[in-house]
Amino acid sequence: MAYVDGVVAAVPTANKDAFRAHAEKAAAVFKEHGALAVVECWGDDVPQGKVNSMHSAVMRKDDETVIFSWITWPSKAVRDAGMKKIMADPRMRSDTNPMPFDGKRMIFGGFEIIVTA
């Protein structure tokens, strides 16, 4: 069964090009280590909620944009093995591919696909 990792984060709006470059480098590493696809999305129509929203979930500041990303894998086992390799890959070190945003406010998780239409 396919598996998905999802990510929501706040990126300084001025870092859009740096985020794209970071994401393109990271996507190549993810795909090399088993990911089927990597999708990176820049917030365009992300409403503020009255109680909660993606903005509040990542503590977005006025000069930041919410990003939404997902990575698809053939299975959780492939994802688990791939993530170990990705975390050890020197191309993912902060000195070679620094995150152009505050990773402490990034929300992520793994999800089992239960409906595909």
FIBALUM-73796 format. One record per residue: residue in one letter; x, y negated, z of N, C-alpha, C in turn. Coordinates in pm, whole numbers, plus 50000, padded with zeros to 5 digits. Layout:
% FIBALUM-73796
(A, (X, Y, Z), (X, Y, Z), (X, Y, Z)),
...
% end
This chain:
% FIBALUM-73796
(M, (50084, 50118, 50000), (50000, 50000, 50000), (50088, 49876, 50000)),
(A, (50055, 49779, 49918), (50132, 49655, 49909), (50127, 49578, 50041)),
(Y, (50223, 49491, 50060), (50238, 49416, 50184), (50273, 49273, 50149)),
(V, (50232, 49178, 50233), (50256, 49036, 50206), (50312, 48968, 50330)),
(D, (50414, 48885, 50310), (50461, 48794, 50413), (50407, 48657, 50379)),
(G, (50350, 48587, 50476), (50297, 48453, 50455), (50373, 48352, 50539)),
(V, (50387, 48231, 50486), (50461, 48125, 50554), (50386, 47993, 50538)),
(V, (50379, 47916, 50646), (50332, 47778, 50642), (50436, 47696, 50718)),
(A, (50474, 47582, 50661), (50574, 47496, 50724), (50548, 47351, 50684)),
(A, (50615, 47260, 50752), (50612, 47118, 50718), (50750, 47080, 50666)),
(V, (50754, 47021, 50547), (50880, 46983, 50484), (50881, 46831, 50465)),
(P, (50990, 46764, 50502), (50994, 46621, 50473), (50964, 46596, 50324)),
(T, (50870, 46508, 50298), (50827, 46482, 50161), (50945, 46442, 50074)),
(A, (51040, 46369, 50128), (51159, 46328, 50054), (51247, 46446, 50016)),
(N, (51228, 46561, 50078), (51310, 46680, 50052), (51246, 46777, 49952)),
(K, (51148, 46731, 49875), (51079, 46822, 49783), (51176, 46890, 49687)),
(D, (51266, 46816, 49626), (51362, 46876, 49532), (51458, 46971, 49604)),
(A, (51502, 46933, 49724), (51591, 47020, 49801), (51517, 47147, 49842)),
(F, (51388, 47134, 49878), (51309, 47251, 49913), (51295, 47344, 49793)),
(R, (51268, 47288, 49676), (51255, 47370, 49556), (51386, 47445, 49527)),
(A, (51499, 47376, 49538), (51629, 47442, 49514), (51653, 47553, 49616)),
(H, (51624, 47525, 49744), (51639, 47625, 49849), (51550, 47746, 49819)),
(A, (51425, 47720, 49783), (51329, 47827, 49757), (51370, 47912, 49637)),
(E, (51421, 47848, 49533), (51464, 47923, 49415), (51581, 48016, 49448)),
(K, (51677, 47967, 49527), (51791, 48051, 49567), (51742, 48167, 49654)),
(A, (51656, 48135, 49750), (51606, 48240, 49841), (51522, 48342, 49764)),
(A, (51441, 48297, 49670), (51356, 48389, 49594), (51439, 48493, 49520)),
(A, (51551, 48452, 49464), (51638, 48546, 49393), (51688, 48654, 49489)),
(V, (51722, 48615, 49611), (51770, 48711, 49711), (51657, 48805, 49752)),
(F, (51539, 48751, 49776), (51425, 48834, 49814), (51394, 48936, 49705)),
(K, (51393, 48892, 49580), (51361, 48984, 49471), (51470, 49091, 49455)),
(E, (51595, 49052, 49475), (51705, 49149, 49467), (51692, 49258, 49573)),
(H, (51630, 49222, 49686), (51618, 49317, 49796), (51478, 49377, 49808)),
(G, (51402, 49377, 49698), (51278, 49454, 49694), (51148, 49380, 49681)),
(A, (51147, 49247, 49696), (51021, 49173, 49682), (50971, 49181, 49539)),
(L, (50841, 49192, 49523), (50781, 49194, 49390), (50764, 49053, 49335)),
(A, (50727, 48959, 49423), (50706, 48820, 49381), (50723, 48728, 49500)),
(V, (50767, 48607, 49471), (50779, 48501, 49572), (50706, 48380, 49515)),
(V, (50612, 48326, 49591), (50535, 48209, 49547), (50554, 48099, 49651)),
(E, (50596, 47982, 49605), (50616, 47866, 49691), (50521, 47756, 49645)),
(C, (50442, 47701, 49736), (50341, 47601, 49702), (50361, 47473, 49782)),
(W, (50353, 47359, 49714), (50366, 47227, 49776), (50226, 47172, 49802)),
(G, (50197, 47133, 49923), (50063, 47085, 49959), (50015, 46970, 49872)),
(D, (49895, 46985, 49820), (49836, 46883, 49734), (49698, 46841, 49783)),
(D, (49620, 46935, 49832), (49485, 46909, 49880), (49467, 46988, 50009)),
(V, (49532, 46941, 50116), (49532, 47012, 50244), (49462, 46923, 50347)),
(P, (49334, 46947, 50370), (49257, 46857, 50457), (49300, 46866, 50604)),
(Q, (49286, 46753, 50671), (49306, 46749, 50816), (49180, 46806, 50881)),
(G, (49197, 46894, 50977), (49082, 46949, 51047), (49044, 46866, 51167)),
(K, (48922, 46884, 51215), (48878, 46813, 51336), (48927, 46885, 51461)),
(V, (48940, 47017, 51454), (48986, 47095, 51568), (49125, 47151, 51541)),
(N, (49145, 47206, 51421), (49274, 47265, 51385), (49290, 47257, 51234)),
(S, (49410, 47266, 51188), (49439, 47263, 51044), (49582, 47309, 51022)),
(M, (49618, 47324, 50897), (49757, 47358, 50867), (49849, 47246, 50916)),
(H, (49803, 47123, 50910), (49884, 47009, 50957), (49919, 47025, 51104)),
(S, (49816, 47050, 51185), (49841, 47060, 51329), (49914, 47189, 51364)),
(A, (49889, 47294, 51288), (49956, 47422, 51317), (50107, 47411, 51306)),
(V, (50156, 47329, 51211), (50301, 47314, 51193), (50352, 47181, 51250)),
(M, (50263, 47111, 51323), (50299, 46981, 51382), (50356, 46885, 51277)),
(R, (50286, 46875, 51163), (50332, 46791, 51053), (50341, 46645, 51096)),
(K, (50451, 46583, 51058), (50471, 46440, 51083), (50424, 46362, 50961)),
(D, (50407, 46231, 50978), (50354, 46147, 50870), (50436, 46153, 50742)),
(D, (50565, 46176, 50753), (50652, 46177, 50635), (50678, 46319, 50583)),
(E, (50590, 46414, 50618), (50608, 46554, 50578), (50488, 46603, 50497)),
(T, (50513, 46710, 50422), (50411, 46777, 50342), (50404, 46923, 50385)),
(V, (50283, 46977, 50391), (50265, 47118, 50427), (50297, 47204, 50305)),
(I, (50375, 47310, 50326), (50400, 47409, 50221), (50335, 47541, 50263)),
(F, (50299, 47618, 50162), (50238, 47749, 50184), (50308, 47845, 50089)),
(S, (50357, 47954, 50141), (50434, 48048, 50060), (50393, 48191, 50093)),
(W, (50412, 48278, 49994), (50393, 48420, 50022), (50488, 48503, 49938)),
(I, (50519, 48618, 49993), (50610, 48714, 49929), (50537, 48847, 49926)),
(T, (50528, 48906, 49810), (50464, 49038, 49801), (50570, 49146, 49790)),
(W, (50539, 49257, 49853), (50628, 49373, 49860), (50549, 49496, 49818)),
(P, (50618, 49600, 49772), (50547, 49724, 49738), (50486, 49793, 49860)),
(S, (50550, 49776, 49977), (50503, 49839, 50101), (50570, 49773, 50220)),
(K, (50518, 49800, 50338), (50580, 49748, 50460), (50719, 49807, 50479)),
(A, (50736, 49933, 50445), (50867, 49997, 50460), (50972, 49928, 50372)),
(V, (50935, 49896, 50248), (51027, 49825, 50158), (51056, 49686, 50214)),
(R, (50951, 49620, 50265), (50970, 49488, 50325), (51064, 49494, 50444)),
(D, (51044, 49590, 50534), (51128, 49600, 50653), (51274, 49623, 50616)),
(A, (51298, 49713, 50522), (51435, 49741, 50478), (51494, 49619, 50405)),
(G, (51413, 49558, 50321), (51459, 49441, 50247), (51492, 49324, 50338)),
(M, (51410, 49299, 50438), (51434, 49188, 50530), (51565, 49204, 50607)),
(K, (51598, 49327, 50643), (51726, 49351, 50710), (51841, 49309, 50619)),
(K, (51832, 49348, 50492), (51936, 49312, 50395), (51939, 49162, 50369)),
(I, (51822, 49100, 50362), (51813, 48956, 50337), (51877, 48878, 50452)),
(M, (51846, 48916, 50575), (51901, 48845, 50690), (52054, 48861, 50699)),
(A, (52108, 48968, 50643), (52253, 48990, 50644), (52320, 48933, 50519)),
(D, (52243, 48892, 50421), (52299, 48844, 50294), (52364, 48708, 50314)),
(P, (52492, 48692, 50276), (52562, 48564, 50297), (52497, 48447, 50222)),
(R, (52420, 48474, 50119), (52354, 48366, 50045), (52240, 48303, 50125)),
(M, (52200, 48367, 50234), (52091, 48316, 50316), (52141, 48244, 50441)),
(R, (52273, 48236, 50458), (52328, 48165, 50574), (52296, 48016, 50565)),
(S, (52282, 47952, 50678), (52246, 47810, 50680), (52354, 47721, 50617)),
(D, (52478, 47768, 50614), (52583, 47686, 50552), (52586, 47700, 50400)),
(T, (52526, 47806, 50345), (52525, 47824, 50200), (52389, 47790, 50138)),
(N, (52281, 47800, 50215), (52148, 47766, 50166), (52065, 47710, 50282)),
(P, (52100, 47587, 50326), (52032, 47531, 50444), (51883, 47504, 50417)),
(M, (51802, 47529, 50519), (51659, 47498, 50508), (51642, 47347, 50516)),
(P, (51577, 47286, 50418), (51559, 47140, 50421), (51435, 47099, 50502)),
(F, (51410, 47170, 50611), (51297, 47141, 50698), (51326, 47204, 50834)),
(D, (51242, 47173, 50932), (51258, 47224, 51067), (51200, 47365, 51077)),
(G, (51287, 47464, 51072), (51244, 47603, 51076), (51176, 47643, 51206)),
(K, (51193, 47565, 51313), (51129, 47598, 51441), (50977, 47578, 51435)),
(R, (50931, 47498, 51338), (50787, 47474, 51325), (50726, 47557, 51212)),
(M, (50803, 47646, 51156), (50755, 47734, 51050), (50673, 47847, 51112)),
(I, (50559, 47876, 51051), (50474, 47986, 51096), (50482, 48095, 50990)),
(F, (50503, 48219, 51034), (50514, 48328, 50936), (50460, 48456, 50996)),
(G, (50429, 48548, 50908), (50382, 48678, 50955), (50366, 48774, 50839)),
(G, (50360, 48902, 50871), (50340, 49007, 50772), (50196, 49055, 50775)),
(F, (50144, 49085, 50656), (50003, 49118, 50643), (49983, 49240, 50554)),
(E, (49898, 49330, 50601), (49855, 49444, 50521), (49741, 49396, 50431)),
(I, (49748, 49425, 50304), (49643, 49386, 50211), (49525, 49482, 50230)),
(I, (49405, 49425, 50253), (49288, 49510, 50271), (49183, 49491, 50162)),
(V, (49190, 49380, 50088), (49100, 49358, 49975), (49177, 49290, 49864)),
(T, (49165, 49340, 49745), (49217, 49274, 49626), (49104, 49273, 49524)),
(A, (49074, 49156, 49470), (48962, 49146, 49375), (49011, 49088, 49243)),
% end
